[in-house]
């Protein structure tokens, strides 16, 4: 998606100002960390007003907190029209599992794709069926195949875009239209895209999920998850969260809120660096294949041009050689750090066959090649990143 199409979206302004509460009692510019489990009432009349819906304010930490609410305002502003409410969780998986448990009952049908985060897959395959939820796994992130799996009784279609680790996309609008026909909700885990590169609610998606641990926090120092959408759609998830208690702490909310103030600047740099790195990798003789939607060689490049503002900071690629050779390449790299996760300021690198899919059967099932490398391109100077990758590629064997 071109910058012209985003001209009216004030990302930098919203990211900075959406959390500011000019009327807070401390007159603080930065939202304070309200580190309290319980909140006081002046008298029983104030409590009565809260219980009868005449007053909205915190009561107990499991049901709300001012610092967390400030972060929710920022996220709604970044997601744009249709984002009336944001619900924060202790991690991304808490957001996904609580959402699915809140929206699905015994006998309901769920459609999800195989190219999803492996813990999401485990929840859909192993946990939900215990509660009588019928789950259909679609092997490819392809709109036609996803639509084929939707049927009467389908209540949720769960997508991840772009996918991990091959960064595939699908035509979301077609899926939304098919889901509407059977009164199903479409949910997208847009962690890889972020609201800077993709705003799913504008495509008709009902709910957006993020692991705020990644780009939203942006500094590899906090775990968090978020569900964002219309107020009435978020409400049942909020009610279940009040029971299960997978809430975000005020201190964690503060860290993410602070990180969001530089979010547009960071994402612009992530997009630029990753595109440069992916083009370099594609030109190197020891790189067999590069997976990055910003490249013309990616199978979903045209879809990426239509849907995305930028292709994000993760680049996956296959190096020449086998499992051991891929490990030797990683050991030659000096600037990117060997670690899981992505979205922070530092470049990180990993071998999925070792880090996440060590079981060879799992690798075969999910199409994870032994020589696949996933790199989270950070905010370092792109020339430095490329120089380090070049020396590692030139020297490993």
C-alpha positions as CSV (number, residue, x, y, z in Angstrom):
1,X,0.0,0.0,0.0
2,X,1.4,3.4,-1.0
3,X,2.2,6.3,1.3
4,X,-0.5,8.3,-0.5
5,X,-3.1,5.9,0.7
6,X,-2.0,6.5,4.3
7,X,-1.6,10.3,4.0
8,X,-4.6,10.9,6.3
9,X,-3.4,8.5,8.9
10,X,-1.5,10.6,11.6
11,X,0.6,7.7,12.9
12,X,3.3,9.7,14.6
13,X,0.8,12.1,16.2
14,X,-1.5,9.5,17.4
15,X,1.3,7.3,18.7
16,X,2.5,10.1,20.9
17,X,-0.6,11.9,22.0
18,X,-3.3,9.1,22.3
19,X,-2.1,8.1,25.8
20,X,-1.9,11.6,27.3
21,X,-4.6,12.4,29.8
22,X,-4.6,16.2,30.3
23,X,-7.0,15.9,33.2
24,X,-5.1,13.3,35.3
25,X,-4.9,14.3,38.9
26,X,-1.1,14.5,38.9
27,X,-0.9,16.7,35.8
28,X,1.8,14.3,34.5
29,X,2.7,14.3,30.9
30,X,3.6,10.7,30.9
31,X,0.8,8.3,32.1
32,X,1.7,7.3,35.7
33,X,2.2,3.7,36.7
34,X,-0.8,3.2,38.9
35,X,0.6,0.2,40.9
36,X,-2.5,-0.7,42.8
37,X,-4.6,-3.8,43.1
38,X,-7.6,-2.0,44.5
39,X,-9.2,1.4,44.2
40,X,-11.0,3.6,46.8
41,X,-14.5,4.9,46.8
42,X,-15.6,8.1,48.5
43,X,-18.8,6.6,49.7
44,X,-21.5,4.0,48.9
45,X,-23.2,6.4,46.5
46,X,-20.1,6.4,44.3
47,X,-20.0,2.6,44.4
48,X,-23.7,2.5,43.5
49,X,-23.1,4.8,40.5
50,X,-20.4,2.4,39.3
51,X,-22.6,-0.7,39.6
52,X,-25.5,1.0,37.8
53,X,-23.4,2.2,34.9
54,X,-23.5,5.9,35.7
55,X,-19.8,6.0,36.5
56,X,-16.8,4.4,34.8
57,X,-13.7,4.1,36.8
58,X,-11.4,1.3,38.2
59,X,-12.6,-0.9,41.0
60,X,-10.2,-3.8,41.2
61,X,-7.0,-4.5,39.3
62,X,-8.3,-7.5,37.4
63,X,-11.0,-5.5,35.8
64,X,-9.1,-2.4,34.8
65,X,-6.2,0.0,35.6
66,X,-5.5,3.6,34.5
67,X,-2.1,2.8,33.1
68,X,-3.5,-0.1,31.1
69,X,-6.4,2.1,29.9
70,X,-3.9,4.7,28.6
71,X,-2.2,2.0,26.5
72,X,-5.6,0.8,25.2
73,X,-6.3,4.3,23.9
74,X,-3.0,4.4,22.0
75,X,-3.7,1.0,20.4
76,X,-7.2,2.0,19.3
77,X,-5.8,5.2,17.8
78,X,-3.2,3.2,15.8
79,X,-5.7,0.6,14.5
80,X,-8.0,3.3,13.3
81,X,-11.8,3.2,12.4
82,X,-13.6,0.3,14.1
83,X,-11.2,0.1,17.0
84,X,-13.5,1.1,19.8
85,X,-11.9,-1.0,22.5
86,X,-8.6,-2.7,23.2
87,X,-8.1,-5.4,25.8
88,X,-4.6,-6.1,27.1
89,X,-3.2,-9.4,28.3
90,X,-0.2,-10.8,30.0
91,X,1.1,-12.2,26.7
92,X,0.1,-12.8,23.1
93,X,-1.0,-16.4,23.7
94,X,-3.2,-15.3,26.6
95,X,-4.9,-12.9,24.1
96,X,-5.5,-15.7,21.5
97,X,-6.6,-18.4,24.0
98,X,-9.0,-16.2,25.9
99,X,-10.5,-14.8,22.7
100,X,-11.2,-18.3,21.3
101,X,-12.6,-19.6,24.6
102,X,-14.9,-16.6,24.8
103,X,-16.2,-16.9,21.3
104,X,-16.5,-20.6,20.8
105,X,-18.8,-23.2,22.5
106,X,-19.4,-26.9,22.2
107,X,-20.6,-27.7,18.6
108,X,-19.2,-24.5,17.1
109,X,-16.8,-24.7,14.2
110,X,-13.4,-23.0,13.9
111,X,-11.4,-22.6,10.7
112,X,-7.6,-21.9,11.0
113,X,-4.6,-22.2,8.9
114,X,-1.6,-24.5,9.3
115,X,0.7,-21.5,8.8
116,X,0.1,-20.1,12.3
117,X,2.3,-19.8,15.4
118,X,2.9,-23.3,16.6
119,X,1.4,-22.6,20.1
120,X,-1.7,-21.3,18.5
121,X,-1.9,-24.5,16.4
122,X,-1.4,-26.6,19.6
123,X,-4.3,-24.8,21.3
124,X,-6.6,-25.4,18.2
125,X,-5.6,-29.0,17.8
126,X,-5.3,-30.3,21.3
127,X,-7.2,-28.0,23.7
128,X,-10.4,-26.7,21.9
129,X,-11.5,-30.2,20.8
130,X,-11.7,-31.2,24.5
131,X,-14.5,-28.7,24.9
132,X,-16.4,-29.9,21.9
133,X,-15.3,-27.3,19.4
134,X,-14.9,-28.6,15.8
135,X,-11.7,-27.4,14.3
136,X,-10.7,-27.4,10.6
137,X,-7.1,-26.8,9.6
138,X,-6.5,-25.4,6.2
139,X,-3.0,-26.4,4.9
140,X,-2.4,-23.2,2.9
141,X,-2.9,-19.5,3.4
142,X,-5.1,-19.3,0.4
143,X,-8.4,-17.4,0.3
144,X,-10.1,-20.0,-1.9
145,X,-9.1,-22.9,0.4
146,X,-10.1,-21.1,3.5
147,X,-13.5,-20.2,2.0
148,X,-14.0,-23.9,1.1
149,X,-13.6,-24.8,4.8
150,X,-16.2,-22.3,6.0
151,X,-19.6,-23.9,6.5
152,X,-22.9,-23.4,8.4
153,X,-21.9,-23.6,12.1
154,X,-18.5,-21.9,11.5
155,X,-18.3,-19.2,14.2
156,X,-14.6,-18.1,13.9
157,X,-12.1,-17.9,11.1
158,X,-8.6,-17.4,12.6
159,X,-5.9,-16.1,10.3
160,X,-2.3,-15.0,10.8
161,X,-0.9,-12.4,8.4
162,X,1.9,-12.4,7.3
163,X,2.6,-15.9,8.4
164,X,5.5,-17.3,10.3
165,X,8.1,-18.0,9.0
166,X,7.4,-17.8,5.2
167,X,5.4,-14.5,5.4
168,X,2.5,-15.6,3.2
169,X,-0.6,-13.4,2.8
170,X,-4.2,-14.0,1.6
171,X,-7.0,-11.9,0.2
172,X,-8.7,-11.0,3.4
173,X,-11.7,-9.3,1.9
174,X,-12.8,-12.5,0.2
175,X,-12.6,-14.4,3.4
176,X,-14.5,-11.8,5.3
177,X,-17.3,-11.9,2.7
178,X,-17.6,-15.7,3.0
179,X,-17.6,-15.5,6.8
180,X,-20.3,-12.9,6.8
181,X,-22.6,-15.3,4.9
182,X,-22.6,-17.8,7.8
183,X,-22.4,-15.2,10.6
184,X,-18.8,-16.0,11.5
185,X,-16.3,-13.7,12.9
186,X,-12.9,-13.2,11.2
187,X,-9.9,-12.7,13.5
188,X,-6.4,-11.8,12.4
189,X,-3.2,-12.2,14.3
190,X,-1.4,-9.2,12.8
191,X,1.7,-9.3,15.0
192,X,4.1,-9.5,12.0
193,X,2.4,-6.7,10.1
194,X,1.6,-4.3,13.0
195,X,-1.0,-1.5,12.6
196,X,1.7,0.5,10.8
197,X,1.8,-1.9,7.8
198,X,-1.7,-3.4,7.9
199,X,-5.0,-2.3,9.5
200,X,-7.3,-5.3,9.2
201,X,-10.4,-3.7,10.7
202,X,-10.5,-1.5,7.5
203,X,-10.8,-4.7,5.5
204,X,-13.8,-5.8,7.4
205,X,-12.0,-8.1,9.9
206,X,-13.8,-8.2,13.3
207,X,-11.0,-8.5,15.7
208,X,-7.2,-7.9,15.6
209,X,-4.8,-9.7,17.9
210,X,-1.2,-8.7,18.6
211,X,1.6,-10.1,20.6
212,X,2.6,-6.7,21.9
213,X,5.8,-8.3,23.0
214,X,7.1,-7.8,19.5
215,X,7.0,-4.5,17.5
216,X,4.5,-2.7,19.7
217,X,6.7,-2.9,22.7
218,X,9.7,-2.9,20.5
219,X,12.5,-3.4,23.0
220,X,12.5,-7.1,23.9
221,X,11.8,-6.2,27.5
222,X,8.1,-7.0,28.1
223,X,5.5,-9.7,27.5
224,X,2.0,-8.6,26.5
225,X,-0.9,-9.3,24.2
226,X,-3.8,-7.3,22.8
227,X,-7.2,-7.8,21.3
228,X,-8.7,-4.8,19.4
229,X,-12.1,-4.2,17.8
230,X,-15.6,-2.9,18.2
231,X,-16.7,-2.6,21.8
232,X,-19.5,-5.2,21.6
233,X,-17.2,-7.7,20.1
234,X,-14.5,-7.2,22.7
235,X,-17.0,-7.3,25.6
236,X,-17.4,-11.1,25.9
237,X,-13.6,-11.5,25.9
238,X,-13.3,-8.8,28.6
239,X,-15.8,-10.6,30.7
240,X,-13.9,-13.9,30.4
241,X,-10.6,-12.2,31.2
242,X,-12.2,-10.9,34.4
243,X,-12.7,-14.6,35.4
244,X,-9.5,-16.1,34.1
245,X,-7.3,-13.2,35.2
246,X,-4.7,-13.1,32.3
247,X,-4.3,-9.4,32.7
248,X,-1.4,-7.0,31.9
249,X,0.5,-5.4,34.8
250,X,0.6,-1.6,35.0
251,X,4.4,-1.6,34.8
252,X,4.3,-3.7,31.6
253,X,1.6,-1.4,30.1
254,X,3.9,1.6,30.8
255,X,6.8,0.1,29.0
256,X,4.7,-0.7,25.9
257,X,3.1,2.8,26.0
258,X,6.5,4.4,26.1
259,X,7.6,2.1,23.2
260,X,4.7,3.2,21.1
261,X,5.8,6.8,21.1
262,X,8.6,5.8,18.7
263,X,6.6,3.1,17.0
264,X,6.1,4.8,13.5
265,X,9.8,5.7,13.4
266,X,10.9,2.2,14.3
267,X,8.6,0.5,11.8
268,X,9.8,2.8,9.0
269,X,13.4,1.7,9.8
270,X,12.4,-1.9,10.2
271,X,10.7,-1.9,6.8
272,X,13.7,-0.1,5.1
273,X,16.4,-2.3,6.6
274,X,14.6,-5.6,6.0
275,X,14.0,-4.7,2.3
276,X,17.7,-3.8,1.8
277,X,18.8,-7.0,3.7
278,X,16.4,-9.2,1.7
279,X,17.7,-7.8,-1.6
280,X,21.2,-8.4,-0.6
281,X,20.5,-12.0,0.4
282,X,18.7,-12.7,-2.8
283,X,21.8,-11.6,-4.7
284,X,24.3,-13.8,-2.8
285,X,25.2,-17.1,-4.4
286,X,25.1,-19.0,-1.1
287,X,21.4,-18.1,-0.5
288,X,19.1,-20.6,-2.1
289,X,15.8,-18.6,-1.6
290,X,14.6,-15.6,0.3
291,X,11.0,-15.2,1.7
292,X,10.1,-11.5,2.0
293,X,6.8,-10.0,0.6
294,X,8.6,-6.9,-0.5
295,X,10.6,-8.9,-3.1
296,X,9.1,-9.5,-6.5
297,X,10.1,-13.2,-6.1
298,X,7.7,-13.7,-3.2
299,X,4.6,-15.5,-4.3
300,X,2.4,-13.0,-2.5
301,X,4.2,-9.9,-3.6
302,X,1.3,-8.4,-5.6
303,X,-1.0,-9.0,-2.7
304,X,1.5,-7.3,-0.4
305,X,1.7,-4.3,-2.6
306,X,-2.1,-4.0,-2.4
307,X,-2.5,-4.7,1.3
308,X,0.7,-3.6,3.1
309,X,2.3,-0.3,3.7
310,X,5.6,-2.1,4.2
311,X,6.7,-5.7,4.5
312,X,8.0,-5.6,8.1
313,X,11.3,-6.5,9.7
314,X,11.4,-10.3,9.5
315,X,13.2,-12.0,6.6
316,X,13.4,-15.7,6.1
317,X,15.9,-17.4,3.8
318,X,17.5,-20.7,3.0
319,X,21.3,-21.0,2.9
320,X,23.2,-23.6,0.8
321,X,23.7,-26.8,2.7
322,X,22.0,-29.0,5.3
323,X,21.0,-28.6,8.9
324,X,24.6,-28.5,10.2
325,X,25.6,-26.0,7.5
326,X,22.8,-23.6,8.5
327,X,24.1,-23.8,12.1
328,X,27.7,-23.0,10.9
329,X,26.4,-20.0,9.1
330,X,24.6,-18.7,12.2
331,X,27.8,-19.2,14.2
332,X,29.7,-17.0,11.8
333,X,27.3,-14.1,12.2
334,X,28.5,-11.5,14.7
335,X,26.0,-8.6,14.7
336,X,22.6,-10.4,14.9
337,X,22.1,-12.2,18.2
338,X,21.0,-15.8,18.4
339,X,17.6,-15.7,20.1
340,X,13.9,-16.3,19.6
341,X,11.3,-13.6,19.0
342,X,11.4,-10.6,16.8
343,X,10.4,-6.9,16.7
344,X,13.0,-5.4,18.9
345,X,15.7,-2.8,18.2
346,X,18.4,-5.5,18.0
347,X,18.7,-7.9,15.0
348,X,18.0,-11.5,16.0
349,X,18.7,-14.6,14.1
350,X,17.6,-18.3,14.5
351,X,17.4,-21.6,12.8
352,X,13.7,-22.6,13.1
353,X,14.6,-26.3,12.6
354,X,16.6,-26.0,15.9
355,X,14.8,-23.3,17.8
356,X,11.1,-24.1,17.3
357,X,10.8,-27.3,15.2
358,X,13.6,-29.6,16.5
359,X,11.3,-32.6,16.0
360,X,11.9,-33.8,12.4
361,X,8.3,-34.9,12.1
362,X,7.0,-31.5,13.0
363,X,9.4,-30.0,10.4
364,X,8.1,-32.2,7.7
365,X,4.5,-31.5,8.6
366,X,4.9,-27.7,8.5
367,X,7.3,-27.5,5.6
368,X,10.2,-26.2,7.7
369,X,13.4,-26.9,5.8
370,X,16.6,-27.8,7.7
371,X,18.5,-24.9,6.1
372,X,15.9,-22.2,6.8
373,X,17.1,-19.1,8.7
374,X,14.7,-16.5,10.2
375,X,16.1,-13.1,10.9
376,X,14.5,-10.2,12.7
377,X,16.2,-7.2,11.1
378,X,16.7,-4.6,13.8
379,X,17.4,-0.8,13.7
380,X,21.2,-1.0,13.3
381,X,22.8,0.6,10.3
382,X,21.7,-1.5,7.3
383,X,25.2,-1.4,5.8
384,X,26.6,-2.9,9.1
385,X,24.0,-5.7,9.0
386,X,24.7,-6.5,5.3
387,X,28.5,-6.5,5.8
388,X,28.2,-8.9,8.7
389,X,25.9,-11.2,6.7
390,X,28.2,-11.1,3.8
391,X,31.2,-12.2,5.8
392,X,29.3,-15.0,7.4
393,X,28.0,-16.2,4.1
394,X,31.4,-16.0,2.4
395,X,33.2,-17.8,5.2
396,X,30.9,-20.7,6.4
397,X,31.1,-24.0,4.6
